[in-house]
């Protein structure tokens, strides 16, 4: 009898321990999430108009029939300088300005102006979902898992599909598209169904060359998260506090990648009317429930551990980074990070990766030609495709964008092959921006200062953002309030944007004084000419 009572006591203690573990690791994080206050979509302090319902139908691909501006601010008034009542905020006033209402040229006329053919894309995505369901079923059978979850169904109205179908020859999304707001909402709230390393992380597993100075993985750990609507996003966890600056002795190629820089870069790109950065949003991720428990990657599962402070952490599986001091940790489970929407698969929309002509030397002491030769741009202008298209103007737009965010790590750029040589440059991987607000790296502006040319459209937007009514720091501050992780940038970083904007405008002014306005300001498309067969090709 005493032995039987002891067994019962041990069974009760075991059940109590299991219940406590379940309460601590599963139920309590959910309760914390429910109790955490969330900023309402129409926060009165930010002066934004209420957003559309997240369940509203996706808008038409025709930008002329879209419901409202992507800023969620309807142009309800004329320019404030005309004496009429203006919109309630500087951000609304900016997007209501005539520069953001001018029809884009050339107009979108046919299938060649859209990146994807909708029916072909939907067939491709249906095959992907069917393959996912088969693999998931095999995985459950292999490990004898029981789940009541029904098979995934592809919804053509899903925001990520509508985002892909809306990519056109003018940008990754139209000014008037409501899809971006819905996509940001979905990435912020939808549950995850899988987590995995990115393709470049997988390629480096166990094969890192520790003799290299440039470490392409590890320090900037990133994961691919898939959501319940089958959409995907690149997750970059928080590695650095917002108020921390990059140490002055750090080289740009060993700097941390910052999640808040990815978020801020998307908002700045939208304010500049480039629309070349994929939609990006901040999110508090439960690393236990939303990464560890949904991943099927055994290597990723193996790098999770509990720190001495009882926080759940994980790190990159690479020889030079297999150290717990390089891990990222939740608090105890929740971790800040950025989520950037994936572009369409390369099978549907091939992209060209091209070395930046103003690439930096990724060595401790080397210098590239552009750093030594002030006439370097004259050489670039002789080379295809920079001699016969708008590509050089796209490079200068990218340099202006990188200077504003302080990004020195733009070694390549990508373009959709469908849109040809005159297509726009996609501004991917901006996480090494916003590292130092106290320093302006003038060398990033080398394409502008050496070539002394700029698009008229870009210059007009920069001049507008230098005015008090549309001050860049003010509209950025207001735009970033929409994000769940606000404040995304510290005040010194916001004020640095104004300072750098004036440096850009002064550089353009100096070019005009030296070469004349007609040679500096490019109005309209570049002259097209066939490349010389004897010239080098930088895209090879």
Kinemage of the C-alpha trace (Angstrom):
@kinemage 1
@onewidth
@group {chain A} dominant
@subgroup {mainchain}
@vectorlist {calphas} color= white
{ca unk a 1} P 0.000 0.000 0.000
{ca unk a 2} L 2.727 2.553 0.811
{ca unk a 3} L 4.327 1.773 -2.573
{ca unk a 4} L 1.012 2.420 -4.346
{ca unk a 5} L 0.566 5.779 -2.603
{ca unk a 6} L 4.115 6.758 -3.566
{ca unk a 7} L 3.373 5.926 -7.213
{ca unk a 8} L 0.248 8.071 -7.115
{ca unk a 9} L 2.193 10.948 -5.617
{ca unk a 10} L 4.873 10.688 -8.292
{ca unk a 11} L 2.212 10.594 -11.007
{ca unk a 12} L 0.558 13.713 -9.573
{ca unk a 13} L 3.899 15.515 -9.387
{ca unk a 14} L 4.685 14.570 -12.988
{ca unk a 15} L 1.296 15.796 -14.194
{ca unk a 16} L 1.751 19.014 -12.241
{ca unk a 17} L 5.176 19.597 -13.812
{ca unk a 18} L 3.799 18.999 -17.316
{ca unk a 19} L 0.916 21.376 -16.681
{ca unk a 20} L 3.271 24.063 -15.354
{ca unk a 21} L 5.542 23.738 -18.393
{ca unk a 22} L 2.576 24.006 -20.759
{ca unk a 23} L 1.282 27.038 -18.877
{ca unk a 24} L 4.665 28.781 -18.954
{ca unk a 25} L 5.734 28.034 -22.519
{ca unk a 26} L 2.383 28.020 -24.383
{ca unk a 27} L -0.520 29.618 -22.535
{ca unk a 28} L 1.229 32.510 -20.801
{ca unk a 29} L 2.799 33.989 -24.020
{ca unk a 30} L -0.657 33.949 -25.617
{ca unk a 31} L -2.142 35.727 -22.597
{ca unk a 32} L 0.660 38.313 -22.802
{ca unk a 33} L -0.133 38.879 -26.466
{ca unk a 34} L -3.827 39.362 -25.767
{ca unk a 35} L -3.146 41.803 -22.932
{ca unk a 36} L -0.564 43.817 -24.869
{ca unk a 37} L -2.170 47.054 -26.090
{ca unk a 38} L -2.107 47.488 -29.834
{ca unk a 39} L -2.275 50.832 -31.560
{ca unk a 40} L -5.572 51.230 -33.374
{ca unk a 41} L -5.466 51.604 -37.128
{ca unk a 42} L -6.876 55.149 -36.920
{ca unk a 43} L -4.768 56.473 -34.068
{ca unk a 44} L -6.018 60.007 -33.395
{ca unk a 45} L -2.589 61.234 -32.328
{ca unk a 46} L -1.115 60.465 -35.719
{ca unk a 47} L -3.815 62.255 -37.666
{ca unk a 48} L -4.312 59.375 -40.091
{ca unk a 49} L -7.591 58.635 -41.724
{ca unk a 50} L -9.220 55.313 -40.763
{ca unk a 51} L -7.989 52.429 -42.868
{ca unk a 52} L -10.146 50.263 -45.028
{ca unk a 53} L -11.420 46.999 -43.619
{ca unk a 54} L -8.753 44.286 -43.822
{ca unk a 55} L -11.406 41.971 -45.244
{ca unk a 56} L -12.338 44.242 -48.133
{ca unk a 57} L -11.952 42.816 -51.605
{ca unk a 58} L -8.703 43.372 -53.456
{ca unk a 59} L -8.742 46.353 -55.741
{ca unk a 60} L -8.619 46.178 -59.494
{ca unk a 61} L -5.216 46.071 -61.141
{ca unk a 62} L -6.143 49.185 -63.069
{ca unk a 63} L -4.586 52.035 -61.065
{ca unk a 64} L -7.265 54.390 -62.310
{ca unk a 65} L -10.008 52.430 -60.551
{ca unk a 66} L -8.306 51.859 -57.200
{ca unk a 67} L -10.163 52.951 -54.126
{ca unk a 68} L -7.662 55.124 -52.325
{ca unk a 69} L -4.047 56.160 -52.040
{ca unk a 70} L -1.574 53.688 -50.527
{ca unk a 71} L -0.924 56.246 -47.783
{ca unk a 72} L -4.508 55.648 -46.673
{ca unk a 73} L -4.969 59.398 -47.071
{ca unk a 74} L -7.483 60.601 -49.633
{ca unk a 75} L -6.513 63.805 -51.475
{ca unk a 76} L -9.462 65.770 -50.145
{ca unk a 77} L -8.057 69.269 -50.466
{ca unk a 78} L -5.893 71.388 -52.699
{ca unk a 79} L -2.369 72.427 -51.842
{ca unk a 80} L -2.377 74.298 -48.501
{ca unk a 81} L -0.513 77.239 -50.018
{ca unk a 82} L -3.580 78.116 -52.084
{ca unk a 83} L -5.478 79.286 -49.030
{ca unk a 84} L -7.844 76.313 -48.773
{ca unk a 85} L -8.117 74.070 -45.731
{ca unk a 86} L -5.470 71.388 -46.035
{ca unk a 87} L -5.390 67.764 -44.925
{ca unk a 88} L -4.996 67.019 -41.258
{ca unk a 89} L -1.366 65.892 -41.383
{ca unk a 90} L 1.847 66.489 -43.271
{ca unk a 91} L 1.827 62.910 -44.540
{ca unk a 92} L -1.673 63.319 -45.956
{ca unk a 93} L -0.704 66.681 -47.413
{ca unk a 94} L 2.326 65.114 -49.091
{ca unk a 95} L 0.382 62.315 -50.763
{ca unk a 96} L -2.348 64.772 -51.767
{ca unk a 97} L 0.216 66.997 -53.518
{ca unk a 98} L 0.013 67.198 -57.287
{ca unk a 99} L 3.419 65.484 -57.668
{ca unk a 100} L 1.851 62.315 -56.263
{ca unk a 101} L -1.223 62.621 -58.479
{ca unk a 102} L 0.465 63.066 -61.869
{ca unk a 103} L -0.263 60.079 -64.163
{ca unk a 104} L 2.878 58.050 -64.673
{ca unk a 105} L 4.421 57.727 -68.103
{ca unk a 106} L 4.215 55.687 -70.178
{ca unk a 107} L 0.665 54.542 -69.351
{ca unk a 108} L 0.017 50.885 -68.525
{ca unk a 109} L -1.613 49.617 -71.709
{ca unk a 110} L -1.167 45.873 -72.099
{ca unk a 111} L 0.115 42.597 -70.632
{ca unk a 112} L 3.704 43.615 -71.330
{ca unk a 113} L 3.372 46.341 -68.664
{ca unk a 114} L 2.488 43.857 -65.892
{ca unk a 115} L 5.048 41.511 -64.411
{ca unk a 116} L 2.783 38.460 -64.201
{ca unk a 117} L 0.015 36.953 -66.290
{ca unk a 118} L -2.670 36.354 -63.672
{ca unk a 119} L -3.942 32.963 -64.881
{ca unk a 120} L -0.449 31.540 -65.308
{ca unk a 121} L 0.550 32.790 -61.849
{ca unk a 122} L -2.554 31.311 -60.199
{ca unk a 123} L -1.935 27.915 -61.825
{ca unk a 124} L 1.650 28.004 -60.557
{ca unk a 125} L 0.580 28.899 -57.012
{ca unk a 126} L -2.089 26.164 -56.983
{ca unk a 127} L 0.587 23.610 -57.842
{ca unk a 128} L 2.765 24.971 -55.039
{ca unk a 129} L -0.074 24.663 -52.509
{ca unk a 130} L -0.866 21.099 -53.658
{ca unk a 131} L 2.807 20.144 -53.285
{ca unk a 132} L 2.884 21.719 -49.823
{ca unk a 133} L -0.175 19.723 -48.738
{ca unk a 134} L 1.364 16.445 -49.980
{ca unk a 135} L 4.667 17.050 -48.211
{ca unk a 136} L 2.912 18.117 -45.019
{ca unk a 137} L 0.824 14.916 -45.048
{ca unk a 138} L 3.941 12.769 -45.552
{ca unk a 139} L 5.713 14.616 -42.728
{ca unk a 140} L 2.822 13.977 -40.314
{ca unk a 141} L 2.668 10.302 -41.254
{ca unk a 142} L 6.427 9.913 -40.896
{ca unk a 143} L 6.440 11.232 -37.332
{ca unk a 144} L 2.997 9.833 -36.435
{ca unk a 145} L 1.584 13.313 -35.802
{ca unk a 146} L -2.126 13.950 -35.446
{ca unk a 147} L -3.561 17.254 -36.607
{ca unk a 148} L -7.070 18.464 -37.277
{ca unk a 149} L -5.860 21.231 -39.575
{ca unk a 150} L -7.542 21.009 -42.995
{ca unk a 151} L -5.405 21.139 -46.166
{ca unk a 152} L -4.403 24.634 -47.258
{ca unk a 153} L -6.567 26.288 -49.886
{ca unk a 154} L -5.262 28.965 -52.246
{ca unk a 155} L -7.323 32.150 -52.089
{ca unk a 156} L -6.816 34.318 -55.198
{ca unk a 157} L -7.910 37.369 -53.179
{ca unk a 158} L -5.053 36.861 -50.669
{ca unk a 159} L -3.089 40.073 -50.244
{ca unk a 160} L 0.273 38.536 -51.202
{ca unk a 161} L -1.178 37.232 -54.491
{ca unk a 162} L -2.744 40.605 -55.262
{ca unk a 163} L 0.591 42.264 -54.462
{ca unk a 164} L 2.360 39.971 -56.945
{ca unk a 165} L -0.287 40.551 -59.622
{ca unk a 166} L -0.060 44.321 -59.131
{ca unk a 167} L 3.678 44.639 -59.868
{ca unk a 168} L 4.071 46.669 -63.058
{ca unk a 169} L 6.636 48.548 -65.093
{ca unk a 170} L 6.284 51.647 -62.871
{ca unk a 171} L 6.985 50.029 -59.515
{ca unk a 172} L 6.351 47.174 -57.122
{ca unk a 173} L 2.912 48.627 -56.398
{ca unk a 174} L 0.772 51.479 -57.677
{ca unk a 175} L 0.357 54.693 -55.736
{ca unk a 176} L -3.376 54.131 -55.477
{ca unk a 177} L -3.251 50.450 -54.536
{ca unk a 178} L -4.991 49.469 -51.263
{ca unk a 179} L -3.312 46.060 -51.396
{ca unk a 180} L -0.136 47.208 -49.615
{ca unk a 181} L -2.013 48.239 -46.468
{ca unk a 182} L -3.788 44.881 -46.366
{ca unk a 183} L -0.539 42.992 -46.978
{ca unk a 184} L 1.157 44.820 -44.094
{ca unk a 185} L -1.794 43.970 -41.852
{ca unk a 186} L -1.726 40.302 -42.831
{ca unk a 187} L 2.026 39.924 -42.283
{ca unk a 188} L 1.625 41.522 -38.870
{ca unk a 189} L -1.265 39.304 -37.694
{ca unk a 190} L -1.489 36.008 -39.612
{ca unk a 191} L -0.182 32.903 -37.804
{ca unk a 192} L 2.884 31.153 -39.197
{ca unk a 193} L 2.699 27.597 -40.541
{ca unk a 194} L 6.405 27.057 -41.308
{ca unk a 195} L 9.848 28.532 -40.684
{ca unk a 196} L 13.102 27.768 -42.454
{ca unk a 197} L 16.485 29.175 -43.317
{ca unk a 198} L 16.741 31.330 -46.434
{ca unk a 199} L 18.341 29.797 -49.510
{ca unk a 200} L 21.692 31.531 -49.016
{ca unk a 201} L 21.782 30.408 -45.374
{ca unk a 202} L 21.137 26.824 -46.479
{ca unk a 203} L 23.918 27.003 -49.051
{ca unk a 204} L 26.382 28.005 -46.349
{ca unk a 205} L 25.487 25.403 -43.716
{ca unk a 206} L 28.710 23.673 -42.770
{ca unk a 207} L 30.589 25.239 -45.682
{ca unk a 208} L 31.536 28.706 -44.475
{ca unk a 209} L 34.981 29.933 -45.432
{ca unk a 210} L 36.237 31.475 -42.202
{ca unk a 211} L 39.244 32.998 -44.012
{ca unk a 212} L 36.953 35.437 -45.786
{ca unk a 213} L 36.601 38.929 -44.417
{ca unk a 214} L 33.078 39.262 -45.729
{ca unk a 215} L 30.775 36.962 -43.787
{ca unk a 216} L 27.646 36.474 -45.909
{ca unk a 217} L 25.769 34.709 -43.127
{ca unk a 218} L 25.508 34.341 -39.384
{ca unk a 219} L 25.756 37.879 -38.044
{ca unk a 220} L 22.625 38.800 -40.006
{ca unk a 221} L 20.566 35.696 -39.254
{ca unk a 222} L 17.341 35.660 -41.250
{ca unk a 223} L 14.518 33.171 -41.684
{ca unk a 224} L 11.729 32.565 -44.175
{ca unk a 225} L 8.318 32.494 -42.487
{ca unk a 226} L 5.198 31.207 -44.246
{ca unk a 227} L 1.768 32.332 -43.117
{ca unk a 228} L -1.618 30.652 -42.983
{ca unk a 229} L -2.612 32.244 -46.316
{ca unk a 230} L 0.516 30.650 -47.917
{ca unk a 231} L 2.256 34.013 -48.224
{ca unk a 232} L 5.972 34.254 -47.377
{ca unk a 233} L 8.119 36.910 -45.722
{ca unk a 234} L 11.783 37.311 -44.832
{ca unk a 235} L 12.167 37.647 -41.065
{ca unk a 236} L 15.157 39.586 -39.711
{ca unk a 237} L 15.333 39.587 -35.912
{ca unk a 238} L 16.389 42.486 -33.721
{ca unk a 239} L 20.156 42.463 -33.164
{ca unk a 240} L 20.769 45.994 -31.956
{ca unk a 241} L 18.905 48.489 -29.790
{ca unk a 242} L 17.537 51.532 -31.607
{ca unk a 243} L 19.664 54.031 -29.696
{ca unk a 244} L 22.900 52.147 -30.462
{ca unk a 245} L 25.118 53.479 -33.234
{ca unk a 246} L 27.471 51.396 -35.330
{ca unk a 247} L 30.923 51.660 -33.692
{ca unk a 248} L 33.130 54.029 -35.656
{ca unk a 249} L 35.831 51.366 -36.081
{ca unk a 250} L 33.440 48.899 -37.735
{ca unk a 251} L 33.787 48.276 -41.465
{ca unk a 252} L 30.515 48.482 -43.366
{ca unk a 253} L 30.739 44.826 -44.410
{ca unk a 254} L 30.813 43.480 -40.822
{ca unk a 255} L 28.100 45.755 -39.477
{ca unk a 256} L 24.952 44.289 -37.945
{ca unk a 257} L 21.817 44.087 -40.023
{ca unk a 258} L 19.037 46.039 -38.301
{ca unk a 259} L 15.395 45.040 -38.456
{ca unk a 260} L 14.217 48.616 -37.930
{ca unk a 261} L 16.331 49.760 -40.903
{ca unk a 262} L 14.362 47.414 -43.181
{ca unk a 263} L 11.080 48.851 -41.888
{ca unk a 264} L 12.191 52.485 -42.174
{ca unk a 265} L 13.641 51.925 -45.666
{ca unk a 266} L 10.238 50.773 -46.945
{ca unk a 267} L 8.520 53.877 -45.568
{ca unk a 268} L 11.191 56.215 -46.972
{ca unk a 269} L 11.043 54.532 -50.392
{ca unk a 270} L 7.266 55.051 -50.447
{ca unk a 271} L 7.589 58.706 -49.402
{ca unk a 272} L 10.139 59.321 -52.179
{ca unk a 273} L 7.609 57.780 -54.620
{ca unk a 274} L 10.152 55.190 -55.790
{ca unk a 275} L 8.096 52.133 -54.764
{ca unk a 276} L 11.084 49.828 -55.250
{ca unk a 277} L 11.301 48.316 -51.735
{ca unk a 278} L 9.012 45.328 -51.001
{ca unk a 279} L 6.378 46.024 -48.322
{ca unk a 280} L 7.958 45.587 -44.890
{ca unk a 281} L 6.394 45.591 -41.429
{ca unk a 282} L 7.518 45.080 -37.850
{ca unk a 283} L 6.160 42.265 -35.703
{ca unk a 284} L 6.633 40.735 -32.268
{ca unk a 285} L 7.246 37.066 -33.021
{ca unk a 286} L 6.880 34.272 -30.490
{ca unk a 287} L 10.036 32.331 -31.324
{ca unk a 288} L 8.717 29.189 -29.610
{ca unk a 289} L 5.229 28.990 -31.085
{ca unk a 290} L 5.834 30.723 -34.427
{ca unk a 291} L 9.294 29.405 -35.338
{ca unk a 292} L 10.448 26.399 -33.284
{ca unk a 293} L 7.111 24.555 -33.201
{ca unk a 294} L 6.331 25.053 -36.908
{ca unk a 295} L 9.725 24.387 -38.492
{ca unk a 296} L 10.490 21.013 -40.069
{ca unk a 297} L 14.192 21.853 -40.424
{ca unk a 298} L 16.071 19.729 -37.909
{ca unk a 299} L 19.140 21.973 -38.086
{ca unk a 300} L 17.059 25.020 -37.190
{ca unk a 301} L 15.438 23.073 -34.342
{ca unk a 302} L 18.873 22.132 -33.022
{ca unk a 303} L 20.089 25.721 -32.555
{ca unk a 304} L 17.352 26.691 -30.077
{ca unk a 305} L 18.252 26.840 -26.396
{ca unk a 306} L 17.140 28.493 -23.153
{ca unk a 307} L 19.524 31.148 -21.827
{ca unk a 308} L 20.519 31.515 -18.153
{ca unk a 309} L 17.922 34.302 -17.988
{ca unk a 310} L 15.244 31.780 -19.097
{ca unk a 311} L 14.860 33.403 -22.515
{ca unk a 312} L 14.388 31.255 -25.629
{ca unk a 313} L 17.235 31.893 -28.080
{ca unk a 314} L 18.563 30.603 -31.395
{ca unk a 315} L 21.598 31.246 -33.581
{ca unk a 316} L 22.901 30.670 -37.089
{ca unk a 317} L 24.293 27.216 -37.897
{ca unk a 318} L 27.617 28.187 -39.391
{ca unk a 319} L 31.123 27.256 -38.142
{ca unk a 320} L 32.257 30.787 -37.371
{ca unk a 321} L 28.968 31.718 -35.698
{ca unk a 322} L 28.101 28.622 -33.597
{ca unk a 323} L 28.400 30.569 -30.385
{ca unk a 324} L 25.631 31.421 -27.973
{ca unk a 325} L 26.904 34.996 -27.603
{ca unk a 326} L 25.828 35.623 -31.204
{ca unk a 327} L 22.312 34.297 -30.612
{ca unk a 328} L 19.076 36.260 -30.740
{ca unk a 329} L 16.757 35.831 -27.785
{ca unk a 330} L 13.112 36.373 -26.998
{ca unk a 331} L 11.859 37.988 -23.814
{ca unk a 332} L 11.270 35.228 -22.846
{ca unk a 333} L 9.573 34.165 -26.097
{ca unk a 334} L 8.677 37.425 -27.887
{ca unk a 335} L 11.259 38.886 -30.271
{ca unk a 336} L 11.073 41.978 -32.451
{ca unk a 337} L 11.770 41.586 -36.124
{ca unk a 338} L 11.039 42.865 -39.611
{ca unk a 339} L 8.978 40.967 -42.168
{ca unk a 340} L 9.588 41.776 -45.835
{ca unk a 341} L 7.166 40.419 -48.419
{ca unk a 342} L 8.643 38.005 -50.937
{ca unk a 343} L 8.711 38.934 -54.609
{ca unk a 344} L 7.309 36.423 -57.136
{ca unk a 345} L 9.296 33.242 -57.663
{ca unk a 346} L 12.168 33.417 -60.133
{ca unk a 347} L 10.361 30.679 -62.083
{ca unk a 348} L 7.552 33.168 -62.750
{ca unk a 349} L 9.474 36.435 -62.880
{ca unk a 350} L 13.222 36.079 -63.544
{ca unk a 351} L 15.431 38.787 -62.084
{ca unk a 352} L 18.850 39.978 -63.144
{ca unk a 353} L 21.487 40.530 -60.445
{ca unk a 354} L 24.004 43.136 -61.615
{ca unk a 355} L 27.196 44.359 -59.896
{ca unk a 356} L 26.938 47.996 -58.891
{ca unk a 357} L 29.435 50.045 -60.975
{ca unk a 358} L 30.171 51.939 -57.737
{ca unk a 359} L 30.777 48.751 -55.741
{ca unk a 360} L 33.055 49.142 -52.728
{ca unk a 361} L 36.214 47.206 -51.976
{ca unk a 362} L 35.362 44.440 -49.527
{ca unk a 363} L 38.889 44.311 -48.119
{ca unk a 364} L 40.546 46.121 -45.241
{ca unk a 365} L 42.741 48.388 -47.368
{ca unk a 366} L 41.701 48.127 -51.032
{ca unk a 367} L 40.222 50.926 -53.142
{ca unk a 368} L 37.999 50.709 -56.198
{ca unk a 369} L 38.606 52.804 -59.314
{ca unk a 370} L 35.695 55.156 -58.634
{ca unk a 371} L 37.276 56.074 -55.285
{ca unk a 372} L 40.497 57.176 -57.016
{ca unk a 373} L 39.314 58.534 -60.366
{ca unk a 374} L 36.966 61.569 -60.257
{ca unk a 375} L 36.221 61.041 -63.987
{ca unk a 376} L 35.093 57.454 -63.430
{ca unk a 377} L 31.541 58.230 -64.558
{ca unk a 378} L 32.800 59.070 -68.046
{ca unk a 379} L 34.049 55.485 -68.293
{ca unk a 380} L 30.747 54.060 -67.078
{ca unk a 381} L 28.838 56.099 -69.677
{ca unk a 382} L 30.752 54.331 -72.442
{ca unk a 383} L 29.643 50.882 -71.310
{ca unk a 384} L 26.393 49.074 -72.114
{ca unk a 385} L 23.738 49.385 -70.698
{ca unk a 386} L 24.659 52.710 -69.080
{ca unk a 387} L 25.231 54.354 -72.466
{ca unk a 388} L 21.797 53.717 -73.949
{ca unk a 389} L 19.086 53.588 -71.292
{ca unk a 390} L 17.829 55.086 -68.054
{ca unk a 391} L 19.909 52.603 -66.065
{ca unk a 392} L 22.432 55.228 -64.946
{ca unk a 393} L 19.631 57.458 -63.663
{ca unk a 394} L 18.329 54.457 -61.729
{ca unk a 395} L 21.782 53.993 -60.184
{ca unk a 396} L 21.739 57.651 -59.089
{ca unk a 397} L 18.245 57.264 -57.584
{ca unk a 398} L 19.565 54.271 -55.649
{ca unk a 399} L 22.618 56.232 -54.466
{ca unk a 400} L 20.376 59.056 -53.207
{ca unk a 401} L 18.222 56.540 -51.344
{ca unk a 402} L 21.295 54.825 -49.849
{ca unk a 403} L 22.811 58.145 -48.784
{ca unk a 404} L 19.637 59.100 -46.926
{ca unk a 405} L 19.643 55.822 -44.972
{ca unk a 406} L 23.455 55.617 -44.678
{ca unk a 407} L 23.783 52.269 -46.497
{ca unk a 408} L 27.305 51.583 -47.795
{ca unk a 409} L 26.664 47.926 -48.656
{ca unk a 410} L 25.001 48.129 -52.098
{ca unk a 411} L 27.299 45.774 -53.992
{ca unk a 412} L 24.603 44.486 -56.411
{ca unk a 413} L 21.180 45.518 -57.611
{ca unk a 414} L 18.365 43.478 -59.115
{ca unk a 415} L 15.907 44.080 -61.969
{ca unk a 416} L 13.020 42.185 -63.511
{ca unk a 417} L 14.201 40.904 -66.876
{ca unk a 418} L 10.724 41.360 -68.385
{ca unk a 419} L 10.972 45.164 -68.243
{ca unk a 420} L 14.286 45.309 -70.134
{ca unk a 421} L 17.156 47.741 -69.795
{ca unk a 422} L 14.874 50.629 -68.835
{ca unk a 423} L 13.283 48.725 -65.957
{ca unk a 424} L 13.618 50.027 -62.425
{ca unk a 425} L 16.188 48.871 -59.887
{ca unk a 426} L 14.761 46.942 -56.924
{ca unk a 427} L 16.073 48.221 -53.592
{ca unk a 428} L 16.531 44.963 -51.652
{ca unk a 429} L 18.440 44.315 -48.408
{ca unk a 430} L 18.477 47.660 -46.625
{ca unk a 431} L 19.241 46.355 -43.132
{ca unk a 432} L 22.680 47.978 -42.960
{ca unk a 433} L 21.120 51.406 -43.154
{ca unk a 434} L 20.475 53.778 -40.246
{ca unk a 435} L 23.624 52.677 -38.449
{ca unk a 436} L 25.165 56.082 -37.696
{ca unk a 437} L 23.087 59.241 -37.465
{ca unk a 438} L 26.095 61.352 -36.447
{ca unk a 439} L 28.005 60.780 -39.699
{ca unk a 440} L 27.071 61.469 -43.326
{ca unk a 441} L 29.023 59.173 -45.660
{ca unk a 442} L 29.472 61.501 -48.635
{ca unk a 443} L 31.115 58.790 -50.758
{ca unk a 444} L 27.714 57.087 -51.154
{ca unk a 445} L 26.733 60.061 -53.364
{ca unk a 446} L 29.601 59.430 -55.797
{ca unk a 447} L 27.296 58.460 -58.707
{ca unk a 448} L 25.476 61.799 -58.350
{ca unk a 449} L 28.524 63.982 -57.767
{ca unk a 450} L 30.621 62.333 -60.505
{ca unk a 451} L 27.908 62.015 -63.188
{ca unk a 452} L 26.108 65.261 -62.311
{ca unk a 453} L 22.711 64.150 -63.583
{ca unk a 454} L 19.398 63.430 -61.876
{ca unk a 455} L 15.814 62.678 -62.914
{ca unk a 456} L 13.586 65.718 -62.875
{ca unk a 457} L 10.910 63.705 -61.057
{ca unk a 458} L 13.365 62.723 -58.310
{ca unk a 459} L 14.623 66.283 -57.905
{ca unk a 460} L 11.088 67.703 -57.624
{ca unk a 461} L 10.229 65.216 -54.879
{ca unk a 462} L 13.428 66.027 -52.974
{ca unk a 463} L 12.765 69.763 -53.230
{ca unk a 464} L 9.221 69.254 -51.961
{ca unk a 465} L 10.442 67.236 -48.957
{ca unk a 466} L 12.847 70.058 -48.066
{ca unk a 467} L 9.939 72.462 -47.533
{ca unk a 468} L 8.614 73.063 -44.024
{ca unk a 469} L 5.078 71.925 -44.922
{ca unk a 470} L 6.374 68.528 -46.061
{ca unk a 471} L 9.596 68.190 -44.054
{ca unk a 472} L 11.087 64.732 -44.609
{ca unk a 473} L 11.688 63.989 -40.926
{ca unk a 474} L 8.100 64.939 -40.058
{ca unk a 475} L 6.424 62.785 -42.704
{ca unk a 476} L 8.747 59.869 -41.894
{ca unk a 477} L 7.971 60.169 -38.191
{ca unk a 478} L 4.252 60.115 -38.924
{ca unk a 479} L 4.458 57.269 -41.429
{ca unk a 480} L 6.451 55.082 -39.027
{ca unk a 481} L 3.774 55.496 -36.354
{ca unk a 482} L 1.701 53.046 -38.394
{ca unk a 483} L 4.084 50.237 -37.473
{ca unk a 484} L 3.506 47.983 -34.480
{ca unk a 485} L 7.118 48.479 -33.341
{ca unk a 486} L 6.965 52.294 -33.265
{ca unk a 487} L 9.067 54.247 -32.597
{ca unk a 488} L 11.042 52.582 -35.384
{ca unk a 489} L 13.772 55.253 -35.572
{ca unk a 490} L 15.196 57.464 -32.875
{ca unk a 491} L 14.888 61.241 -33.222
{ca unk a 492} L 18.576 61.750 -34.218
{ca unk a 493} L 18.094 59.393 -37.186
{ca unk a 494} L 14.993 61.301 -38.292
{ca unk a 495} L 16.787 64.659 -38.076
{ca unk a 496} L 19.730 63.196 -40.010
{ca unk a 497} L 17.363 62.658 -42.955
{ca unk a 498} L 16.772 66.429 -43.219
{ca unk a 499} L 20.489 67.158 -43.011
{ca unk a 500} L 21.324 64.618 -45.710
{ca unk a 501} L 18.521 65.852 -47.939
{ca unk a 502} L 20.052 69.334 -47.944
{ca unk a 503} L 23.460 67.827 -48.812
{ca unk a 504} L 21.895 66.101 -51.841
{ca unk a 505} L 20.236 69.312 -53.011
{ca unk a 506} L 23.497 71.236 -52.536
{ca unk a 507} L 25.303 68.628 -54.655
{ca unk a 508} L 22.735 69.068 -57.443
{ca unk a 509} L 23.055 72.850 -57.151
{ca unk a 510} L 26.837 72.633 -57.521
{ca unk a 511} L 26.419 70.438 -60.612
{ca unk a 512} L 24.021 72.926 -62.186
{ca unk a 513} L 26.437 75.781 -61.536
{ca unk a 514} L 29.280 73.812 -63.135
{ca unk a 515} L 27.468 72.226 -66.111
{ca unk a 516} L 24.175 74.023 -66.610
{ca unk a 517} L 20.628 72.936 -65.796
{ca unk a 518} L 19.917 71.323 -69.187
{ca unk a 519} L 22.839 68.903 -68.823
{ca unk a 520} L 22.092 68.022 -65.206
{ca unk a 521} L 18.310 67.595 -64.995
{ca unk a 522} L 17.099 64.680 -67.117
{ca unk a 523} L 13.532 65.254 -68.249
{ca unk a 524} L 12.056 62.213 -69.995
{ca unk a 525} L 13.562 58.925 -71.173
{ca unk a 526} L 17.123 58.649 -72.331
{ca unk a 527} L 18.042 58.476 -75.977
{ca unk a 528} L 18.038 54.859 -77.135
{ca unk a 529} L 20.934 53.590 -79.185
{ca unk a 530} L 22.294 50.160 -79.997
{ca unk a 531} L 25.294 49.194 -77.891
{ca unk a 532} L 28.640 48.933 -79.592
{ca unk a 533} L 29.530 45.257 -80.012
{ca unk a 534} L 33.074 46.014 -78.967
{ca unk a 535} L 32.086 47.506 -75.634
{ca unk a 536} L 32.185 45.677 -72.328
{ca unk a 537} L 28.948 44.464 -70.760
{ca unk a 538} L 28.673 45.060 -67.023
{ca unk a 539} L 25.633 42.799 -66.673
{ca unk a 540} L 27.546 39.668 -67.607
